[in-house]
Amino acid sequence: MARVPVVDFSAYSLTRSSPDDNSVGELIQSVHDALTSIGFLYLVNHGIPQSVIDNAFTQSRKFFELPKDVKMKYKRPDKSSEGNHGYVECEQEKLNPERPGDLKECFNYGPREAKGKMPDAELPEFAHCAVNFYDQCNRLSNRVLEVMARGLNLEDPYIFVKAHAGIGGPDNESAIRFLYYPPVPENVEVDQIRCGEHSDYGSITLLFQDNQGGLEVKEKDGDFFPATPIDGAVVVNIGDLMQRWTSDKLVSTVHRVALPETEDAKRSPRQSMAYFYHPDNSHIVTCVDGSDKYPPIGSGLYLQQRLNATYKY
């Protein structure tokens, strides 16, 4: 059975001003091997302070524990064309359209849309926490993208990074999803799970898990295996747009969040936080190897198409 590789990022950790020349080559190869095979990896020694991660979990947990009528004041717009920032109630999303609605709640955070739309009255620290966490994820993502480009031996190792230059501005949709999976209700529908089978949309995803587990990754033979949480590790995976961008050299893999099996686990909520890194809306994605395997497509158009298929409004 395949397992998600663990990659030590200390050679290019955020605590460093430049890569370690003695070990960065090994890092580049390890990332390349993981992302061209299974499309997932655990990143350890990445440099995002654990205190920043812990605070993001704490602040988002406080939001999800608010009464529903309060959370609904910060509801995500009904139409994806009107924005993606805000609260998504349980069962509102169907990431696998063949299943019932996902048993999860979300709060999408994007700095472009967040002004005046954060629960400042109820949680005055949440906005600052989200800004800080978003910045750390952005910095780490840029380094991962550079490592990926070097693994592909691209002429410009910053080609992917440059396509995300508008981060935080009106031309970029990169976002954090704070996710909360409540205790499993007694009246679960047939085939209903916490998060349906799907692949991610954009460039890469950084996923931070609590210790509850539930994430499962699909193997080539169709079976799923657990991506068990590792203390201090960030899960990194490839999105569909990056697979297209690299002419299928980097692999976007289907994954899901299954229902827990034990009664104790069913009574326990689960939290995770996903940073979805997308190229600027105006960027035209073309195959970096010049193969024209896929026709060019605007990043913003591609994202809107995927979001419109996700929400069951």
Salt bridges, closest charged atoms under 4 A:
GLU65 OE2 - ARG61 NE 2.87
ASP78 OD1 - LYS75 NZ 2.24
GLU89 OE1 - LYS68 NZ 2.92
GLU93 OE1 - LYS104 NZ 2.82
GLU93 OE2 - ARG177 NH2 2.44
ASP102 OD2 - LYS104 NZ 2.65
GLU105 OE1 - LYS71 NZ 2.80
GLU113 OE2 - ARG112 NH2 3.51
GLU122 OE2 - LYS73 NZ 3.04
GLU146 OE2 - ARG150 NE 3.04
ASP156 OD2 - LYS162 NZ 2.74
GLU173 OE2 - ARG112 NH2 2.78
GLU197 OE2 - ARG99 NH2 2.67
GLU197 OE2 - ARG256 NH1 2.97
ASP200 OD1 - HIS198 NE2 3.41
ASP200 OD1 - HIS255 NE2 3.30
GLU216 OE1 - ARG256 NE 2.76
ASP240 OD2 - ARG306 NH1 2.51
ASP248 OD2 - LYS293 NZ 2.64
GLU263 OE2 - LYS266 NZ 3.62
ASP264 OD1 - ARG267 NH2 2.45
ASP289 OD2 - LYS249 NZ 2.87
